[in-house]
Amino acid sequence: MYLEGLPRSVKKKNSLCHITLFLFLETRPELFSGSKIHSSDRTMDLGLAEDHFSRPVGSFVASDIEQLKLAIEECKKLILELPEHSERQKDTVVKLIHLRLKLQELKDPEEDEPNLRILLEHRFSKEKSKSVKQTCDKCSTIIWGLIQTWYTCTGCYYRCHSKCMNLITKPCVRSKVSHQSEYELSICPEIGLDRQDYRCAECRTPISLRGVPNEARQCDYTGQYYCSTCHWNDTAIAPARVIHNWEFEPRKVCRSSLRYLALMMSRPVLKLKEINPLLFNFVEELVEIRKLRQDILLMKPYFITCKEAMEARLLLQLQDRQHFVENDDMYSLQDLIDISSGRLSCSLTEIHTTFAKHIKLDCERCQAKGFVCELCKEGDILFPFDSHTSVCHDCSAVFHRDCYYDNSTTCPRCARMTERKQDVVVPRNPSGN
């Protein structure tokens, strides 16, 4: 209501001040405790009806950055000198907020910023969001979207102020994922703070375990120590702990490790039977998932030669886990997390049932590709993915498991193929030799 009739530029500036004051009250309510602030009584005090630099408390006159800094310092001193919780102290706090906003406007002039900037393989896109809940990854301070321009990397989601762009030294993590798609598979491979020369592993800032001059924070993924600017105590699941201990408790990691693990989460780069084959002896869910994946690979030839299956796009049910229709031994970290929670078992069992129903019940063409057990010549049509069957490794013929035992039973189909080869008549030499 009190902004009606004001110029548009004044409305914008005053609304920003009002919002900033609200945020200040949220963080420092003790300065205004014990009194009620009414908008009608405080309009002139807040500087909403006129320029708040026209009649400032304490004669704070400032027109450039240096003068504003001096005025801010004088304002801080005056706040400490004034009686606590007095009206003058509250007014001076408001003036301090206005001075800081003005200083921010001078530091970040409203000029047209490019929508896309490329730096150190980052592809920074200019953000339009006015949220104040983002934090700059470079300076570790809040991004005030209302008055500051900020960018986000479309590859690794690195966020920073426009003014911090030229100070960035970290390359885009996505480029590392593209060139080095593998995990550190040792559990917290610590080398010691002395081996790091008591400096942050990333920005080389001096650090120590005592927190002087900066706290040393260990990343559970790399095992190295980082400063508080490069390590925000974020947590993530460590792949090495999952593979070796089947442990999914999130651990503290640095910012770069957090982004790397997030981008690697769905990449199938873990070959469990080579890294830790004993894991299948202790985790029953892994054995179940491996069997379902093996069955799906046996179903795949039916679908790629079936017109109805291609039209129904049955294989697209696994589009989020493309590696499941390519092999049965590669896993992503997300696969292992979903196996531990039970989500993958439920979803994959449902897909397996749908696939089997199409082949065995719904599609006559797929049914015609079934097998009859040539050993007992009894029972229903058999398919290689049936749980009660065995498959010949040489000719892929299918038999009842009770009828056929690997390396102990002769496969009738292989025997026929051998006899045909032996019955081939070798043509005689025309010379009669």
Protein Blocks (a to p, Z undefined) as FASTA:
>chain_A
ZZgoiafklmmmmmmmmmmmmmmmmmmmmlmgoiacdfklmmmmnopmbcfklmcghiia
cfbfklmmmmmmmmmmmmmmpcghiaklmmmmmmmmmmmmmmmmmmmccddddfbdceeh
iacdddfbfcfkbccfklopacdfklpccdddfklopacdfklmmmpcbdcfklmmmmmg
cddfbehiaebjklnoopafklopacdfkopabdcdddfklopacdfklpgoiacddfkl
mmmnopabdcdddfklmmmmmmmmmpcfbcfklmmmmlmmmmmklmmmmmmmmmmmmmmm
mmmmcfklmmnommlmmmmmmmlmmbckbccfklmmmmmnommmmmmmmmmmmmmmmmmm
mpmklmmmmccdfklogajdddfkbfkbccdfklopacdfklpcghkaccfklmmmmmmm
mmpccdddfklZZ
